[in-house]
């Protein structure tokens, strides 16, 4: 299973690698990390629909997680990957 994690906070990579180290070692999970929405777009183009789950931060400089979600909806019609939006901040803009 390939998971793409998109977050401008680079510490997230270490947290995921520590939390899922057994699954990574066993080959059950493979994580790919992008530190911006733009980097995620580039990775997705190279991955050719291999990502089965995308975990994306909402609030990032440049392309936000919501902008990335719109891109994915337009570009990945069949089958679109599952996208989960995550954020450390609670504000009215991100609730819907």
Backbone as XML, in Angstrom:
<?xml version="1.0"?>
<chain id="A" units="angstrom">
  <residue number="1" name="UNK">
    <atom name="N" x="0.853" y="-1.176" z="0.000"/>
    <atom name="CA" x="0.000" y="0.000" z="0.000"/>
    <atom name="C" x="0.897" y="1.236" z="0.000"/>
  </residue>
  <residue number="2" name="UNK">
    <atom name="N" x="0.667" y="2.122" z="-0.950"/>
    <atom name="CA" x="1.445" y="3.361" z="-1.036"/>
    <atom name="C" x="0.599" y="4.508" z="-0.502"/>
  </residue>
  <residue number="3" name="UNK">
    <atom name="N" x="1.167" y="5.221" z="0.461"/>
    <atom name="CA" x="0.500" y="6.377" z="1.042"/>
    <atom name="C" x="1.336" y="7.615" z="0.768"/>
  </residue>
  <residue number="4" name="UNK">
    <atom name="N" x="0.695" y="8.648" z="0.264"/>
    <atom name="CA" x="1.353" y="9.932" z="0.034"/>
    <atom name="C" x="0.954" y="10.867" z="1.160"/>
  </residue>
  <residue number="5" name="UNK">
    <atom name="N" x="1.939" y="11.367" z="1.882"/>
    <atom name="CA" x="1.702" y="12.301" z="2.982"/>
    <atom name="C" x="2.190" y="13.669" z="2.527"/>
  </residue>
  <residue number="6" name="UNK">
    <atom name="N" x="1.300" y="14.664" z="2.592"/>
    <atom name="CA" x="1.615" y="16.014" z="2.128"/>
    <atom name="C" x="1.490" y="16.967" z="3.306"/>
  </residue>
  <residue number="7" name="UNK">
    <atom name="N" x="2.600" y="17.550" z="3.715"/>
    <atom name="CA" x="2.595" y="18.476" z="4.850"/>
    <atom name="C" x="3.840" y="19.343" z="4.769"/>
  </residue>
  <residue number="8" name="UNK">
    <atom name="N" x="3.689" y="20.629" z="5.014"/>
    <atom name="CA" x="4.840" y="21.527" z="4.966"/>
    <atom name="C" x="5.726" y="21.392" z="6.201"/>
  </residue>
  <residue number="9" name="UNK">
    <atom name="N" x="5.252" y="20.709" z="7.231"/>
    <atom name="CA" x="6.054" y="20.460" z="8.437"/>
    <atom name="C" x="6.863" y="19.182" z="8.224"/>
  </residue>
  <residue number="10" name="UNK">
    <atom name="N" x="8.175" y="19.313" z="8.080"/>
    <atom name="CA" x="9.000" y="18.153" z="7.753"/>
    <atom name="C" x="9.109" y="17.144" z="8.892"/>
  </residue>
  <residue number="11" name="UNK">
    <atom name="N" x="8.789" y="17.553" z="10.125"/>
    <atom name="CA" x="8.809" y="16.625" z="11.260"/>
    <atom name="C" x="7.785" y="15.508" z="11.104"/>
  </residue>
  <residue number="12" name="UNK">
    <atom name="N" x="6.765" y="15.735" z="10.302"/>
    <atom name="CA" x="5.721" y="14.735" z="10.087"/>
    <atom name="C" x="6.326" y="13.443" z="9.521"/>
  </residue>
  <residue number="13" name="UNK">
    <atom name="N" x="7.325" y="13.572" z="8.672"/>
    <atom name="CA" x="7.963" y="12.392" z="8.081"/>
    <atom name="C" x="8.527" y="11.480" z="9.163"/>
  </residue>
  <residue number="14" name="UNK">
    <atom name="N" x="9.235" y="12.054" z="10.104"/>
    <atom name="CA" x="9.826" y="11.274" z="11.193"/>
    <atom name="C" x="8.738" y="10.612" z="12.029"/>
  </residue>
  <residue number="15" name="UNK">
    <atom name="N" x="7.671" y="11.348" z="12.321"/>
    <atom name="CA" x="6.572" y="10.796" z="13.117"/>
    <atom name="C" x="5.939" y="9.586" z="12.433"/>
  </residue>
  <residue number="16" name="UNK">
    <atom name="N" x="5.669" y="9.686" z="11.136"/>
    <atom name="CA" x="5.074" y="8.563" z="10.409"/>
    <atom name="C" x="6.035" y="7.381" z="10.347"/>
  </residue>
  <residue number="17" name="UNK">
    <atom name="N" x="7.312" y="7.650" z="10.114"/>
    <atom name="CA" x="8.292" y="6.569" z="10.034"/>
    <atom name="C" x="8.433" y="5.849" z="11.370"/>
  </residue>
  <residue number="18" name="UNK">
    <atom name="N" x="8.358" y="6.584" z="12.474"/>
    <atom name="CA" x="8.433" y="5.953" z="13.790"/>
    <atom name="C" x="7.172" y="5.158" z="14.093"/>
  </residue>
  <residue number="19" name="UNK">
    <atom name="N" x="6.020" y="5.755" z="13.838"/>
    <atom name="CA" x="4.745" y="5.114" z="14.175"/>
    <atom name="C" x="4.501" y="3.844" z="13.354"/>
  </residue>
  <residue number="20" name="UNK">
    <atom name="N" x="4.896" y="3.841" z="12.101"/>
    <atom name="CA" x="4.608" y="2.718" z="11.205"/>
    <atom name="C" x="5.859" y="1.930" z="10.817"/>
  </residue>
  <residue number="21" name="UNK">
    <atom name="N" x="6.873" y="1.939" z="11.675"/>
    <atom name="CA" x="8.136" y="1.296" z="11.310"/>
    <atom name="C" x="7.985" y="-0.195" z="11.033"/>
  </residue>
  <residue number="22" name="UNK">
    <atom name="N" x="7.152" y="-0.909" z="11.797"/>
    <atom name="CA" x="6.954" y="-2.351" z="11.553"/>
    <atom name="C" x="6.297" y="-2.591" z="10.196"/>
  </residue>
  <residue number="23" name="UNK">
    <atom name="N" x="5.284" y="-1.794" z="9.888"/>
    <atom name="CA" x="4.580" y="-1.947" z="8.620"/>
    <atom name="C" x="5.475" y="-1.592" z="7.435"/>
  </residue>
  <residue number="24" name="UNK">
    <atom name="N" x="6.347" y="-0.603" z="7.639"/>
    <atom name="CA" x="7.282" y="-0.199" z="6.583"/>
    <atom name="C" x="8.305" y="-1.307" z="6.355"/>
  </residue>
  <residue number="25" name="UNK">
    <atom name="N" x="8.871" y="-1.824" z="7.459"/>
    <atom name="CA" x="9.874" y="-2.887" z="7.349"/>
    <atom name="C" x="9.316" y="-4.147" z="6.699"/>
  </residue>
  <residue number="26" name="UNK">
    <atom name="N" x="8.072" y="-4.466" z="7.025"/>
    <atom name="CA" x="7.457" y="-5.682" z="6.478"/>
    <atom name="C" x="7.011" y="-5.507" z="5.025"/>
  </residue>
  <residue number="27" name="UNK">
    <atom name="N" x="6.996" y="-4.271" z="4.548"/>
    <atom name="CA" x="6.585" y="-4.002" z="3.177"/>
    <atom name="C" x="5.089" y="-3.831" z="2.999"/>
  </residue>
  <residue number="28" name="UNK">
    <atom name="N" x="4.340" y="-3.837" z="4.104"/>
    <atom name="CA" x="2.890" y="-3.655" z="4.008"/>
    <atom name="C" x="2.511" y="-2.212" z="3.677"/>
  </residue>
  <residue number="29" name="UNK">
    <atom name="N" x="3.369" y="-1.278" z="4.049"/>
    <atom name="CA" x="3.105" y="0.136" z="3.781"/>
    <atom name="C" x="4.364" y="0.778" z="3.219"/>
  </residue>
  <residue number="30" name="UNK">
    <atom name="N" x="4.142" y="1.633" z="2.244"/>
    <atom name="CA" x="5.241" y="2.420" z="1.689"/>
    <atom name="C" x="4.782" y="3.877" z="1.688"/>
  </residue>
  <residue number="31" name="UNK">
    <atom name="N" x="5.544" y="4.722" z="2.364"/>
    <atom name="CA" x="5.190" y="6.136" z="2.459"/>
    <atom name="C" x="6.027" y="6.952" z="1.489"/>
  </residue>
  <residue number="32" name="UNK">
    <atom name="N" x="5.367" y="7.900" z="0.840"/>
    <atom name="CA" x="6.033" y="8.899" z="0.009"/>
    <atom name="C" x="5.648" y="10.242" z="0.621"/>
  </residue>
  <residue number="33" name="UNK">
    <atom name="N" x="6.618" y="11.132" z="0.776"/>
    <atom name="CA" x="6.369" y="12.411" z="1.444"/>
    <atom name="C" x="6.578" y="13.573" z="0.483"/>
  </residue>
  <residue number="34" name="UNK">
    <atom name="N" x="5.658" y="14.520" z="0.550"/>
    <atom name="CA" x="5.773" y="15.777" z="-0.189"/>
    <atom name="C" x="5.621" y="16.895" z="0.833"/>
  </residue>
  <residue number="35" name="UNK">
    <atom name="N" x="6.403" y="17.938" z="0.688"/>
    <atom name="CA" x="6.396" y="19.019" z="1.669"/>
    <atom name="C" x="5.721" y="20.285" z="1.149"/>
  </residue>
  <residue number="36" name="UNK">
    <atom name="N" x="4.974" y="20.135" z="0.060"/>
    <atom name="CA" x="4.143" y="21.224" z="-0.469"/>
    <atom name="C" x="3.116" y="20.607" z="-1.415"/>
  </residue>
  <residue number="37" name="UNK">
    <atom name="N" x="2.074" y="21.351" z="-1.683"/>
    <atom name="CA" x="1.086" y="20.890" z="-2.646"/>
    <atom name="C" x="1.686" y="20.730" z="-4.028"/>
  </residue>
  <residue number="38" name="UNK">
    <atom name="N" x="2.555" y="21.646" z="-4.390"/>
    <atom name="CA" x="3.199" y="21.597" z="-5.704"/>
    <atom name="C" x="4.068" y="20.343" z="-5.846"/>
  </residue>
  <residue number="39" name="UNK">
    <atom name="N" x="4.806" y="20.021" z="-4.790"/>
    <atom name="CA" x="5.636" y="18.807" z="-4.818"/>
    <atom name="C" x="4.751" y="17.561" z="-4.922"/>
  </residue>
  <residue number="40" name="UNK">
    <atom name="N" x="3.614" y="17.583" z="-4.245"/>
    <atom name="CA" x="2.678" y="16.457" z="-4.317"/>
    <atom name="C" x="2.174" y="16.260" z="-5.743"/>
  </residue>
  <residue number="41" name="UNK">
    <atom name="N" x="1.859" y="17.353" z="-6.434"/>
    <atom name="CA" x="1.399" y="17.265" z="-7.825"/>
    <atom name="C" x="2.474" y="16.602" z="-8.685"/>
  </residue>
  <residue number="42" name="UNK">
    <atom name="N" x="3.719" y="17.025" z="-8.523"/>
    <atom name="CA" x="4.816" y="16.433" z="-9.298"/>
    <atom name="C" x="4.959" y="14.943" z="-9.003"/>
  </residue>
  <residue number="43" name="UNK">
    <atom name="N" x="4.882" y="14.580" z="-7.722"/>
    <atom name="CA" x="4.995" y="13.169" z="-7.346"/>
    <atom name="C" x="3.841" y="12.350" z="-7.907"/>
  </residue>
  <residue number="44" name="UNK">
    <atom name="N" x="2.637" y="12.892" z="-7.832"/>
    <atom name="CA" x="1.473" y="12.172" z="-8.347"/>
    <atom name="C" x="1.589" y="11.919" z="-9.845"/>
  </residue>
  <residue number="45" name="UNK">
    <atom name="N" x="2.130" y="12.883" z="-10.564"/>
    <atom name="CA" x="2.311" y="12.699" z="-12.010"/>
    <atom name="C" x="3.292" y="11.562" z="-12.288"/>
  </residue>
  <residue number="46" name="UNK">
    <atom name="N" x="4.330" y="11.441" z="-11.457"/>
    <atom name="CA" x="5.324" y="10.379" z="-11.625"/>
    <atom name="C" x="4.815" y="9.021" z="-11.138"/>
  </residue>
  <residue number="47" name="UNK">
    <atom name="N" x="3.893" y="9.025" z="-10.183"/>
    <atom name="CA" x="3.426" y="7.776" z="-9.575"/>
    <atom name="C" x="2.405" y="7.035" z="-10.435"/>
  </residue>
  <residue number="48" name="UNK">
    <atom name="N" x="1.800" y="7.681" z="-11.396"/>
    <atom name="CA" x="0.843" y="7.049" z="-12.304"/>
    <atom name="C" x="-0.234" y="6.262" z="-11.554"/>
  </residue>
  <residue number="49" name="UNK">
    <atom name="N" x="-0.934" y="6.926" z="-10.671"/>
    <atom name="CA" x="-2.076" y="6.354" z="-9.942"/>
    <atom name="C" x="-1.696" y="5.235" z="-8.971"/>
  </residue>
  <residue number="50" name="UNK">
    <atom name="N" x="-0.463" y="5.201" z="-8.503"/>
    <atom name="CA" x="-0.054" y="4.160" z="-7.568"/>
    <atom name="C" x="-0.478" y="4.456" z="-6.136"/>
  </residue>
  <residue number="51" name="UNK">
    <atom name="N" x="-0.665" y="5.715" z="-5.787"/>
    <atom name="CA" x="-1.039" y="6.062" z="-4.412"/>
    <atom name="C" x="-2.473" y="5.620" z="-4.156"/>
  </residue>
  <residue number="52" name="UNK">
    <atom name="N" x="-2.671" y="4.904" z="-3.057"/>
    <atom name="CA" x="-4.024" y="4.468" z="-2.719"/>
    <atom name="C" x="-4.653" y="5.359" z="-1.652"/>
  </residue>
  <residue number="53" name="UNK">
    <atom name="N" x="-3.810" y="6.095" z="-0.943"/>
    <atom name="CA" x="-4.309" y="7.005" z="0.087"/>
    <atom name="C" x="-3.410" y="8.226" z="0.137"/>
  </residue>
  <residue number="54" name="UNK">
    <atom name="N" x="-4.027" y="9.394" z="0.187"/>
    <atom name="CA" x="-3.287" y="10.645" z="0.308"/>
    <atom name="C" x="-3.739" y="11.326" z="1.584"/>
  </residue>
  <residue number="55" name="UNK">
    <atom name="N" x="-2.793" y="11.608" z="2.470"/>
    <atom name="CA" x="-3.053" y="12.372" z="3.688"/>
    <atom name="C" x="-2.452" y="13.746" z="3.471"/>
  </residue>
  <residue number="56" name="UNK">
    <atom name="N" x="-3.278" y="14.770" z="3.461"/>
    <atom name="CA" x="-2.784" y="16.110" z="3.150"/>
    <atom name="C" x="-3.174" y="17.114" z="4.217"/>
  </residue>
  <residue number="57" name="UNK">
    <atom name="N" x="-2.202" y="17.922" z="4.592"/>
    <atom name="CA" x="-2.465" y="19.074" z="5.448"/>
    <atom name="C" x="-3.332" y="20.045" z="4.649"/>
  </residue>
  <residue number="58" name="UNK">
    <atom name="N" x="-4.134" y="20.812" z="5.335"/>
    <atom name="CA" x="-4.964" y="21.811" z="4.659"/>
    <atom name="C" x="-4.197" y="23.113" z="4.498"/>
  </residue>
  <residue number="59" name="UNK">
    <atom name="N" x="-3.624" y="23.598" z="5.587"/>
    <atom name="CA" x="-2.962" y="24.908" z="5.589"/>
    <atom name="C" x="-1.481" y="24.765" z="5.261"/>
  </residue>
  <residue number="60" name="UNK">
    <atom name="N" x="-1.134" y="25.103" z="4.014"/>
    <atom name="CA" x="0.261" y="25.085" z="3.582"/>
    <atom name="C" x="0.505" y="26.318" z="2.729"/>
  </residue>
  <residue number="61" name="UNK">
    <atom name="N" x="1.728" y="26.843" z="2.748"/>
    <atom name="CA" x="2.032" y="27.966" z="1.865"/>
    <atom name="C" x="1.966" y="27.522" z="0.405"/>
  </residue>
  <residue number="62" name="UNK">
    <atom name="N" x="1.651" y="28.436" z="-0.477"/>
    <atom name="CA" x="1.522" y="28.080" z="-1.892"/>
    <atom name="C" x="0.225" y="27.340" z="-2.112"/>
  </residue>
  <residue number="63" name="UNK">
    <atom name="N" x="0.313" y="26.190" z="-2.733"/>
    <atom name="CA" x="-0.875" y="25.375" z="-3.000"/>
    <atom name="C" x="-1.354" y="24.741" z="-1.693"/>
  </residue>
  <residue number="64" name="UNK">
    <atom name="N" x="-2.553" y="25.091" z="-1.281"/>
    <atom name="CA" x="-3.107" y="24.536" z="-0.037"/>
    <atom name="C" x="-3.573" y="23.102" z="-0.267"/>
  </residue>
  <residue number="65" name="UNK">
    <atom name="N" x="-3.886" y="22.429" z="0.815"/>
    <atom name="CA" x="-4.435" y="21.087" z="0.705"/>
    <atom name="C" x="-5.752" y="21.064" z="-0.044"/>
  </residue>
  <residue number="66" name="UNK">
    <atom name="N" x="-6.556" y="22.102" z="0.132"/>
    <atom name="CA" x="-7.830" y="22.176" z="-0.584"/>
    <atom name="C" x="-7.609" y="22.369" z="-2.084"/>
  </residue>
  <residue number="67" name="UNK">
    <atom name="N" x="-6.588" y="23.163" z="-2.446"/>
    <atom name="CA" x="-6.234" y="23.317" z="-3.863"/>
    <atom name="C" x="-5.750" y="21.982" z="-4.441"/>
  </residue>
  <residue number="68" name="UNK">
    <atom name="N" x="-4.966" y="21.261" z="-3.661"/>
    <atom name="CA" x="-4.482" y="19.950" z="-4.085"/>
    <atom name="C" x="-5.656" y="18.993" z="-4.298"/>
  </residue>
  <residue number="69" name="UNK">
    <atom name="N" x="-6.615" y="19.024" z="-3.403"/>
    <atom name="CA" x="-7.798" y="18.175" z="-3.531"/>
    <atom name="C" x="-8.543" y="18.475" z="-4.830"/>
  </residue>
  <residue number="70" name="UNK">
    <atom name="N" x="-8.697" y="19.747" z="-5.164"/>
    <atom name="CA" x="-9.353" y="20.128" z="-6.423"/>
    <atom name="C" x="-8.583" y="19.592" z="-7.627"/>
  </residue>
  <residue number="71" name="UNK">
    <atom name="N" x="-7.251" y="19.691" z="-7.571"/>
    <atom name="CA" x="-6.418" y="19.159" z="-8.654"/>
    <atom name="C" x="-6.648" y="17.660" z="-8.819"/>
  </residue>
  <residue number="72" name="UNK">
    <atom name="N" x="-6.649" y="16.940" z="-7.706"/>
    <atom name="CA" x="-6.831" y="15.486" z="-7.748"/>
    <atom name="C" x="-8.199" y="15.131" z="-8.323"/>
  </residue>
  <residue number="73" name="UNK">
    <atom name="N" x="-9.228" y="15.860" z="-7.913"/>
    <atom name="CA" x="-10.579" y="15.593" z="-8.430"/>
    <atom name="C" x="-10.650" y="15.776" z="-9.944"/>
  </residue>
  <residue number="74" name="UNK">
    <atom name="N" x="-9.921" y="16.758" z="-10.464"/>
    <atom name="CA" x="-9.943" y="17.030" z="-11.906"/>
    <atom name="C" x="-9.086" y="16.047" z="-12.698"/>
  </residue>
  <residue number="75" name="UNK">
    <atom name="N" x="-7.930" y="15.689" z="-12.156"/>
    <atom name="CA" x="-6.956" y="14.891" z="-12.904"/>
    <atom name="C" x="-7.125" y="13.386" z="-12.744"/>
  </residue>
  <residue number="76" name="UNK">
    <atom name="N" x="-7.687" y="12.939" z="-11.638"/>
    <atom name="CA" x="-7.753" y="11.508" z="-11.345"/>
    <atom name="C" x="-9.200" y="11.060" z="-11.281"/>
  </residue>
  <residue number="77" name="UNK">
    <atom name="N" x="-9.794" y="10.931" z="-12.447"/>
    <atom name="CA" x="-11.207" y="10.589" z="-12.522"/>
    <atom name="C" x="-11.419" y="9.100" z="-12.257"/>
  </residue>
  <residue number="78" name="UNK">
    <atom name="N" x="-10.615" y="8.235" z="-12.842"/>
    <atom name="CA" x="-10.787" y="6.788" z="-12.708"/>
    <atom name="C" x="-9.501" y="6.147" z="-12.261"/>
  </residue>
  <residue number="79" name="UNK">
    <atom name="N" x="-9.411" y="5.451" z="-11.231"/>
    <atom name="CA" x="-10.168" y="5.716" z="-10.003"/>
    <atom name="C" x="-9.427" y="6.772" z="-9.203"/>
  </residue>
  <residue number="80" name="UNK">
    <atom name="N" x="-10.121" y="7.677" z="-8.586"/>
    <atom name="CA" x="-9.415" y="8.680" z="-7.777"/>
    <atom name="C" x="-8.899" y="8.048" z="-6.490"/>
  </residue>
  <residue number="81" name="UNK">
    <atom name="N" x="-7.727" y="8.471" z="-6.026"/>
    <atom name="CA" x="-7.244" y="7.949" z="-4.745"/>
    <atom name="C" x="-8.088" y="8.512" z="-3.602"/>
  </residue>
  <residue number="82" name="UNK">
    <atom name="N" x="-8.100" y="7.803" z="-2.495"/>
    <atom name="CA" x="-8.772" y="8.299" z="-1.298"/>
    <atom name="C" x="-7.924" y="9.430" z="-0.734"/>
  </residue>
  <residue number="83" name="UNK">
    <atom name="N" x="-8.561" y="10.545" z="-0.412"/>
    <atom name="CA" x="-7.850" y="11.699" z="0.137"/>
    <atom name="C" x="-8.435" y="12.018" z="1.501"/>
  </residue>
  <residue number="84" name="UNK">
    <atom name="N" x="-7.566" y="12.136" z="2.499"/>
    <atom name="CA" x="-7.979" y="12.559" z="3.835"/>
    <atom name="C" x="-7.265" y="13.865" z="4.133"/>
  </residue>
  <residue number="85" name="UNK">
    <atom name="N" x="-8.023" y="14.861" z="4.535"/>
    <atom name="CA" x="-7.456" y="16.164" z="4.848"/>
    <atom name="C" x="-7.207" y="16.231" z="6.351"/>
  </residue>
  <residue number="86" name="UNK">
    <atom name="N" x="-6.037" y="16.741" z="6.721"/>
    <atom name="CA" x="-5.673" y="16.862" z="8.127"/>
    <atom name="C" x="-5.155" y="18.267" z="8.387"/>
  </residue>
  <residue number="87" name="UNK">
    <atom name="N" x="-5.350" y="18.740" z="9.596"/>
    <atom name="CA" x="-4.806" y="20.048" z="9.959"/>
    <atom name="C" x="-4.643" y="20.130" z="11.465"/>
  </residue>
  <residue number="88" name="UNK">
    <atom name="N" x="-3.682" y="20.910" z="11.877"/>
    <atom name="CA" x="-3.468" y="21.135" z="13.301"/>
    <atom name="C" x="-4.237" y="22.355" z="13.777"/>
  </residue>
  <residue number="89" name="UNK">
    <atom name="N" x="-4.866" y="23.055" z="12.833"/>
    <atom name="CA" x="-5.540" y="24.303" z="13.161"/>
    <atom name="C" x="-7.033" y="24.161" z="12.937"/>
  </residue>
  <residue number="90" name="UNK">
    <atom name="N" x="-7.815" y="24.713" z="13.849"/>
    <atom name="CA" x="-9.259" y="24.723" z="13.677"/>
    <atom name="C" x="-9.727" y="26.138" z="13.402"/>
  </residue>
  <residue number="91" name="UNK">
    <atom name="N" x="-10.253" y="26.363" z="12.215"/>
    <atom name="CA" x="-10.823" y="27.667" z="11.914"/>
    <atom name="C" x="-12.039" y="27.479" z="11.015"/>
  </residue>
  <residue number="92" name="UNK">
    <atom name="N" x="-12.839" y="28.498" z="10.907"/>
    <atom name="CA" x="-14.089" y="28.414" z="10.158"/>
    <atom name="C" x="-13.869" y="28.158" z="8.670"/>
  </residue>
  <residue number="93" name="UNK">
    <atom name="N" x="-12.734" y="28.604" z="8.113"/>
    <atom name="CA" x="-12.458" y="28.412" z="6.693"/>
    <atom name="C" x="-12.360" y="26.944" z="6.318"/>
  </residue>
  <residue number="94" name="UNK">
    <atom name="N" x="-11.892" y="26.111" z="7.250"/>
    <atom name="CA" x="-11.632" y="24.710" z="6.948"/>
    <atom name="C" x="-12.783" y="23.785" z="7.300"/>
  </residue>
  <residue number="95" name="UNK">
    <atom name="N" x="-13.864" y="24.300" z="7.797"/>
    <atom name="CA" x="-14.996" y="23.462" z="8.183"/>
    <atom name="C" x="-16.059" y="23.514" z="7.111"/>
  </residue>
  <residue number="96" name="UNK">
    <atom name="N" x="-16.455" y="22.351" z="6.660"/>
    <atom name="CA" x="-17.553" y="22.295" z="5.689"/>
    <atom name="C" x="-18.188" y="20.933" z="5.679"/>
  </residue>
</chain>
